[in-house]
Amino acid sequence: MKLQQLIEKHWYTRTNLLLYLLFMPFTFIFAIIVKIRFYLYKFHLIKSYKLPVPVVIIGNISVGGVGKTPLTVHIAEELLKYGIRTGVILRGYKGSSKTATIVTQVSDSTIVGDEALIYAKHNIPVAIGQDRYLAGVTLLNQYPDIQLVISDDGLQHYRLQRDYEVVVIDSTRLLGNEKILPQGPLREDVTRLNIVDCIVINGYSSIHDFINKFNITNGSTVISQKLVLKDIYNHTTQEHKSPIDFDNLNTIALAGMGNPSRFFDFIRNNKINLNNTMAFPDHYYYKAEDIPQNYDAIFVTEKDYTKLSYLNNDKIWVVEVEVCLDSNYLIEQIKSLISS
């Protein structure tokens, strides 16, 4: 854990000269492999596969959580308002399943992963699979009325052909030191941003500053998204509460995600009383002994609750969020894929 913290500090706050020199040859090799792989697929020297419906990628060029899942839920729910039936595919990270699998609300997160269950609980058809194309085929076989498939992550999964690419970036971290792994947090070079269709900045207020900082010159449209509080819900008691209801209680927030401070800040910014916090590794599978005692309320994300529901702990409250985009541009662009 300390090594991970040291590396993230090197990526996002202060350069560690020793790590910089140590990682340099590995970054050079990784960058070459990434470029070669990109061009092998681009010039069809490695075969890629196309689904019979349009595919939208919601991805990122950096590691860690950036806010892709709430955006994907938002897009799927917005498209449904226009009568467009949308399904989601994703890898099923940290799940044990090795084959393409349909996910339902009663699926086991240890098998299908935590993020897939969020979509299922929002009544969005979803399938997981390390091979996104096979996941897409499985999804369409199960739900033949699906008109569009969204891939949560998979920007670098070039085996699956795509019709539209969206990159999500977390405004609190942006792209860190802008170096490729392992020197920095990037999966691909910053120039990749110039060949995607849309960039969504999660929580960023100055799009103009972002465009200038990262030299977005080739027409990629940049918009921003804001996460807003939707509900504070107790799945055990089936109660809904507002922020003011926690004012005089002893509370704590737990988060197992790439950037837990983002969740803690969100709680505070929404005037929800928060006395303490506990951070866990991304996609962490909680044990009963991890849950702190002597608190009146424990706040968690939807993703974390998929691995906590088995406890039936009436102290746990899920802080549900929803996306608010600064324009309808992205939805309109994706809608146009259906009629094109």
C-alpha positions as CSV (number, residue, x, y, z in Angstrom):
1,M,0.0,0.0,0.0
2,K,2.8,2.4,0.8
3,L,4.5,1.6,-2.5
4,Q,1.2,2.4,-4.3
5,Q,0.9,5.7,-2.4
6,L,4.5,6.6,-3.3
7,I,3.9,5.9,-6.9
8,E,0.7,7.9,-7.0
9,K,2.4,10.8,-5.3
10,H,5.1,10.6,-8.0
11,W,2.4,10.6,-10.7
12,Y,0.1,13.4,-9.4
13,T,2.0,15.7,-7.0
14,R,5.7,15.5,-6.8
15,T,8.3,13.9,-9.1
16,N,10.4,11.3,-7.4
17,L,13.8,11.3,-9.2
18,L,14.6,7.7,-8.2
19,L,11.3,6.4,-9.5
20,Y,11.6,8.6,-12.6
21,L,15.0,7.0,-13.5
22,L,13.9,3.5,-12.5
23,F,10.8,3.6,-14.6
24,M,12.3,5.3,-17.6
25,P,13.4,2.2,-19.7
26,F,10.1,0.4,-18.9
27,T,8.1,3.5,-20.0
28,F,10.1,3.7,-23.2
29,I,9.3,0.0,-24.0
30,F,5.7,0.3,-23.0
31,A,5.2,3.4,-25.2
32,I,6.6,1.6,-28.2
33,I,4.4,-1.4,-27.7
34,V,1.3,0.8,-27.3
35,K,2.1,2.7,-30.6
36,I,2.9,-0.5,-32.6
37,R,-0.3,-2.2,-31.3
38,F,-2.4,0.9,-32.2
39,Y,-1.1,1.0,-35.8
40,L,-1.4,-2.7,-36.3
41,Y,-5.1,-2.5,-35.6
42,K,-5.5,0.8,-37.5
43,F,-4.0,-0.6,-40.7
44,H,-5.9,-3.9,-40.2
45,L,-2.7,-6.0,-39.8
46,I,-4.5,-7.4,-36.7
47,K,-8.1,-8.4,-37.2
48,S,-10.8,-6.4,-35.4
49,Y,-14.5,-7.2,-35.1
50,K,-17.7,-5.2,-35.6
51,L,-21.0,-5.7,-33.8
52,P,-24.2,-5.4,-35.9
53,V,-25.2,-2.3,-33.9
54,P,-23.3,1.0,-33.2
55,V,-20.7,0.9,-30.5
56,V,-19.8,3.8,-28.2
57,I,-16.6,3.6,-26.1
58,I,-16.6,5.4,-22.7
59,G,-13.0,5.2,-21.8
60,N,-9.9,6.9,-20.4
61,I,-6.3,7.3,-21.2
62,S,-5.2,7.2,-17.5
63,V,-5.5,4.5,-14.8
64,G,-7.9,4.8,-11.9
65,G,-11.5,5.9,-11.6
66,V,-12.6,9.0,-13.5
67,G,-16.4,8.9,-13.5
68,K,-17.1,6.7,-16.5
69,T,-19.8,4.6,-14.8
70,P,-22.2,7.4,-13.8
71,L,-21.8,8.9,-17.3
72,T,-22.6,5.5,-18.9
73,V,-25.7,5.1,-16.8
74,H,-26.8,8.6,-17.7
75,I,-26.3,8.1,-21.4
76,A,-28.2,4.7,-21.4
77,E,-31.1,6.2,-19.4
78,E,-31.3,9.4,-21.6
79,L,-31.3,7.3,-24.8
80,L,-34.1,5.2,-23.4
81,K,-36.2,8.3,-23.1
82,Y,-35.9,8.6,-26.9
83,G,-36.9,4.9,-27.3
84,I,-33.3,3.8,-28.0
85,R,-32.7,0.5,-26.2
86,T,-29.0,0.5,-25.0
87,G,-26.9,-2.3,-23.5
88,V,-23.5,-2.1,-21.7
89,I,-20.5,-4.3,-22.0
90,L,-17.4,-4.2,-19.8
91,R,-14.5,-6.4,-18.7
92,G,-15.9,-7.4,-15.3
93,Y,-12.7,-6.3,-13.6
94,K,-11.8,-8.3,-10.4
95,G,-14.5,-10.8,-11.2
96,S,-13.6,-14.4,-11.6
97,S,-15.6,-15.1,-14.7
98,K,-13.4,-16.1,-17.7
99,T,-16.2,-16.2,-20.3
100,A,-18.7,-13.7,-21.7
101,T,-21.5,-13.6,-19.1
102,I,-24.9,-11.9,-18.8
103,V,-25.2,-10.0,-15.5
104,T,-28.4,-9.7,-13.5
105,Q,-29.3,-7.9,-10.3
106,V,-28.7,-11.1,-8.3
107,S,-25.3,-11.9,-9.9
108,D,-22.3,-12.4,-7.5
109,S,-19.9,-9.4,-7.6
110,T,-17.0,-11.8,-7.0
111,I,-17.8,-13.5,-10.3
112,V,-18.9,-10.5,-12.5
113,G,-17.2,-7.6,-10.8
114,D,-18.7,-4.6,-9.0
115,E,-19.3,-2.1,-11.8
116,A,-21.4,-4.5,-13.9
117,L,-23.9,-4.9,-11.0
118,I,-24.5,-1.1,-10.9
119,Y,-25.8,-1.3,-14.5
120,A,-28.0,-4.4,-13.7
121,K,-29.5,-2.6,-10.7
122,H,-30.3,0.3,-13.0
123,N,-32.2,-2.1,-15.3
124,I,-29.7,-1.7,-18.1
125,P,-28.9,-4.9,-20.0
126,V,-25.2,-5.7,-19.3
127,A,-22.7,-8.4,-20.2
128,I,-19.1,-8.9,-19.1
129,G,-16.1,-10.4,-20.9
130,Q,-12.4,-9.9,-21.3
131,D,-13.1,-10.1,-25.0
132,R,-15.5,-7.1,-25.5
133,Y,-16.6,-8.3,-28.9
134,L,-17.7,-11.7,-27.5
135,A,-19.4,-9.9,-24.6
136,G,-21.3,-7.8,-27.1
137,V,-22.4,-10.8,-29.1
138,T,-23.6,-12.5,-25.9
139,L,-25.5,-9.4,-24.9
140,L,-27.2,-9.0,-28.3
141,N,-28.1,-12.7,-28.4
142,Q,-29.8,-12.3,-25.0
143,Y,-31.4,-8.9,-25.8
144,P,-32.0,-8.8,-29.6
145,D,-33.9,-5.5,-29.3
146,I,-30.8,-3.6,-28.3
147,Q,-30.0,-0.8,-30.8
148,L,-26.7,0.5,-29.4
149,V,-23.9,-0.9,-27.2
150,I,-21.8,1.1,-24.8
151,S,-18.5,-0.2,-23.7
152,D,-17.5,1.0,-20.2
153,D,-13.7,1.2,-20.6
154,G,-12.1,-0.5,-23.6
155,L,-10.6,2.5,-25.3
156,Q,-7.5,0.5,-25.8
157,H,-9.4,-2.7,-26.6
158,Y,-9.0,-2.3,-30.4
159,R,-10.2,-5.8,-31.2
160,L,-13.7,-4.3,-30.9
161,Q,-14.5,-1.8,-33.7
162,R,-16.2,1.4,-32.5
163,D,-18.3,4.1,-34.0
164,Y,-17.8,6.8,-31.4
165,E,-15.1,7.4,-28.7
166,V,-15.5,9.3,-25.5
167,V,-12.7,9.9,-23.0
168,V,-13.5,10.9,-19.5
169,I,-11.0,12.8,-17.4
170,D,-11.1,13.5,-13.6
171,S,-10.7,17.3,-13.1
172,T,-9.1,16.8,-9.6
173,R,-6.2,14.9,-11.1
174,L,-6.3,15.6,-14.9
175,L,-3.5,13.6,-16.5
176,G,-1.0,13.8,-13.6
177,N,2.6,14.3,-14.8
178,E,1.4,13.4,-18.4
179,K,3.8,10.4,-18.6
180,I,3.0,7.0,-19.9
181,L,3.0,4.0,-17.5
182,P,4.9,3.3,-15.3
183,Q,6.5,6.8,-15.1
184,G,3.0,8.3,-15.1
185,P,-0.6,7.3,-15.0
186,L,-1.3,7.3,-18.8
187,R,-2.2,4.2,-20.8
188,E,-1.6,6.1,-24.1
189,D,0.1,9.3,-25.1
190,V,-1.7,12.7,-24.5
191,T,-1.9,13.1,-28.3
192,R,-4.6,10.3,-28.3
193,L,-7.0,13.0,-27.1
194,N,-6.9,14.6,-30.5
195,I,-8.4,11.6,-32.3
196,V,-11.4,10.8,-30.0
197,D,-14.8,12.2,-30.7
198,C,-15.6,13.8,-27.4
199,I,-13.8,14.5,-24.1
200,V,-15.8,14.8,-20.9
201,I,-14.2,16.5,-18.0
202,N,-15.6,15.3,-14.7
203,G,-16.1,18.4,-12.6
204,Y,-14.0,20.8,-14.6
205,S,-15.2,24.4,-14.9
206,S,-12.9,25.9,-17.5
207,I,-13.0,23.9,-20.7
208,H,-11.0,26.6,-22.5
209,D,-8.1,26.2,-20.0
210,F,-8.1,22.4,-20.6
211,I,-8.0,22.8,-24.4
212,N,-5.1,25.1,-24.2
213,K,-3.2,23.0,-21.6
214,F,-3.4,19.8,-23.5
215,N,-3.3,21.3,-27.0
216,I,-6.6,19.9,-28.2
217,T,-6.4,21.1,-31.8
218,N,-7.9,18.5,-34.1
219,G,-11.6,19.0,-33.4
220,S,-12.3,16.8,-30.4
221,T,-15.3,18.3,-28.7
222,V,-14.8,19.0,-24.9
223,I,-17.7,19.2,-22.5
224,S,-17.9,18.9,-18.7
225,Q,-20.0,16.8,-16.4
226,K,-21.0,17.4,-12.8
227,L,-22.0,14.7,-10.3
228,V,-25.0,15.8,-8.3
229,L,-26.6,14.1,-5.3
230,K,-29.5,11.9,-6.3
231,D,-30.3,10.1,-3.1
232,I,-29.0,8.7,0.3
233,Y,-30.5,5.3,0.6
234,N,-30.5,2.5,3.1
235,H,-31.0,-0.8,1.3
236,T,-31.5,-2.7,4.5
237,T,-34.3,-0.5,6.0
238,Q,-35.3,0.9,2.6
239,E,-35.2,4.4,4.0
240,H,-34.4,7.6,2.0
241,K,-32.8,10.5,3.8
242,S,-31.5,14.0,3.1
243,P,-28.2,15.6,4.2
244,I,-29.8,17.4,7.1
245,D,-30.9,14.1,8.7
246,F,-27.2,13.3,9.5
247,D,-26.3,16.6,11.2
248,N,-26.2,15.3,14.7
249,L,-24.9,11.8,14.0
250,N,-21.4,10.3,14.2
251,T,-20.6,9.4,10.6
252,I,-17.9,7.8,8.5
253,A,-17.4,7.3,4.8
254,L,-15.7,4.2,3.2
255,A,-14.4,4.2,-0.3
256,G,-12.6,1.5,-2.3
257,M,-11.8,3.4,-5.5
258,G,-9.0,4.9,-7.5
259,N,-9.4,8.4,-6.0
260,P,-11.3,8.0,-2.7
261,S,-10.9,11.7,-1.7
262,R,-13.2,12.6,-4.6
263,F,-16.0,10.7,-2.9
264,F,-15.2,12.2,0.5
265,D,-15.1,15.7,-0.9
266,F,-18.5,15.1,-2.7
267,I,-20.1,14.2,0.6
268,R,-18.8,17.3,2.3
269,N,-19.6,19.6,-0.6
270,N,-23.2,18.4,-0.4
271,K,-23.3,19.5,3.3
272,I,-23.6,15.9,4.6
273,N,-22.0,15.7,8.0
274,L,-18.9,13.6,7.9
275,N,-16.8,12.9,10.9
276,N,-14.3,10.4,9.6
277,T,-13.1,8.5,6.4
278,M,-11.5,5.2,5.5
279,A,-9.9,4.6,2.1
280,F,-9.4,1.1,0.6
281,P,-7.8,-0.1,-2.6
282,D,-9.8,0.2,-5.9
283,H,-12.4,-2.6,-6.3
284,Y,-11.7,-3.8,-2.8
285,Y,-13.7,-6.8,-1.5
286,Y,-14.8,-5.9,2.0
287,K,-14.8,-8.3,4.9
288,A,-17.1,-8.0,7.9
289,E,-14.2,-6.9,10.1
290,D,-13.4,-4.0,7.8
291,I,-16.6,-2.3,8.8
292,P,-16.0,0.2,11.6
293,Q,-18.1,0.0,14.8
294,N,-19.5,2.8,16.9
295,Y,-20.8,4.9,14.1
296,D,-24.4,6.0,13.6
297,A,-24.1,6.0,9.8
298,I,-21.6,4.7,7.2
299,F,-21.6,6.3,3.8
300,V,-20.5,4.2,0.7
301,T,-20.7,4.4,-3.1
302,E,-23.0,2.3,-5.2
303,K,-20.0,0.4,-6.4
304,D,-18.8,-0.4,-2.9
305,Y,-22.3,-1.4,-1.8
306,T,-22.3,-4.3,-4.4
307,K,-19.7,-5.9,-2.1
308,L,-21.3,-4.9,1.2
309,S,-24.9,-5.9,0.6
310,Y,-24.4,-9.4,2.0
311,L,-23.8,-7.9,5.5
312,N,-27.4,-6.5,5.7
313,N,-25.9,-3.7,7.9
314,D,-28.6,-1.1,8.7
315,K,-25.9,1.5,9.4
316,I,-24.7,1.6,5.8
317,W,-26.1,4.3,3.5
318,V,-25.5,4.5,-0.2
319,V,-24.8,7.9,-1.6
320,E,-26.2,7.8,-5.1
321,V,-25.1,10.3,-7.7
322,E,-26.3,11.3,-11.2
323,V,-24.6,13.1,-14.0
324,C,-25.5,16.6,-15.2
325,L,-23.8,17.5,-18.6
326,D,-23.2,21.1,-19.5
327,S,-24.8,20.5,-22.9
328,N,-26.9,18.0,-24.8
329,Y,-24.2,17.6,-27.5
330,L,-23.0,14.1,-26.5
331,I,-26.5,12.6,-26.3
332,E,-27.4,14.2,-29.7
333,Q,-24.2,12.8,-31.3
334,I,-24.9,9.3,-30.0
335,K,-28.5,9.5,-31.0
336,S,-27.4,10.3,-34.6
337,L,-25.5,6.9,-34.8
338,I,-28.9,5.2,-34.8
339,S,-30.2,7.0,-37.9
340,S,-26.9,7.2,-39.8
